[in-house]
Amino acid sequence: MITTACSEPMKYTMSTRGQVLMIDGLAQCLAGTVFLLRGFGHRFHDLGITDGTTLLCTNGITPKDGDLVVRMCGEQPVLYLFRPNSSEEFEGLKRVLNDVREVDAVVACSFNFYQ
């Protein structure tokens, strides 16, 4: 499964023989620094993110309401749900961040690989 914060729809193909994933349309979204995080826990399970999910993150996207964002707490990346108009610290089990200045990166897409 691929989910995305990019505005353009993306098409992807995966070659199981060569273990290659080709994503069309992702390059336009990825200005700035790009990095991968490994998901863990079940806090964002309803969004398809659980133990082992690979998160592609970038600081080249401006977060929109409802986006998953990364905030660095020391050297530890922490996932938040971006809600610019919220004064709440949590939405259910999800941490909420409302200040765009505290966002270090946006989760551009997530990958779950099953064998």
N, C-alpha and C positions, 0 to 999 in steps of 0.2 A: 504494500500500500504506500502511496506517496500522497502526502498532503502538503499544501503550500501556502505561504503568505504572499506570494507574488500575484500581481494583478492579472497576468496573462495565463491562460490555461497551458498546461504542459503535457506533452506526449512522451511516453517512455517505452523503451523496449529492453528486454533483458535476455541475453544469450546465456542459457544454462550451461552450454558447452564451454564457452570461454569465460564464464563468470564475469561478464561485463554488463554494466548498466549504462545505457545511453539515454540522456534526458535532453529533449529539445526544448528550448525556450528558457532554460534556467540561467544562462549566462547574463541575460539582460538584468536580472535581479541582483546579481552578486557583485556590486561595487564594494570596495573597501576590503576589510579583513574577513576571511572566511575560515571557519574551523568546524570540527566535528566534536560532538559530545555523545556520550553513551547514556541513554536513559536508564533509570532504575526506579523501583518502587511502583506504586499503583495510583498515585495522586492524580495523574493525567490519563488514566486508563480509558475514560470515556472519549478522549481525543486520539486514541490509538497509540499512546505512548506508555510503554511498560518496560520491564527489565529487558535490556538488549536492544531497544530501539536506537537507531543511529539518527542523531539530530544534526542537520546541516545548518549552521548559524552564520550570520553576517552582520556587520555593523553598517552595511550599505543600504539598509531598508529602514524607512521611517515607520515605526509601529503604528498600527491602527487598533481601534477598540476590539478586544477579543483575541489579539495576537498573543502567541507565547513569546516571552522575552527572557533574556538572560541578564542577570545582575551578578556581578562579581562581588562576593563577600569575602574579602581578603583574597586568597588564591583559589577559593572554591566557587565554581559557577552554580547559581541557584536559578531554577525556573520559576517564572511568575506568569500570571495572566495579566495582560495590560488592559486596564480599565481607567482611562484618563479622567472620567467624571465620577469616580467612586471614592468614597472616604473610608470604605471597608478595608480591612487587612486581609480578609479571606473571603472567598466565594466557595462555599462548601469546604472541601479540603484544599483547594488551590490557593496559593499565596497570590495576593493582588498587588500590583504596582501601578501607581497612577501618575507618576512624574516621569516624563520622557527623558529628563536629564539624568535619571538613575538607570536608564536602559543602556546596557553595554552591547547588546546584540539582539537580533530578532531571529527566531527559529524560522528559517526559510522553508524547510520541508523536513519530513521525517521518513525513515525507511525501516520497514520491518521485513526481515528475510526469514522465511520458514523453510525448513528442509524436511 
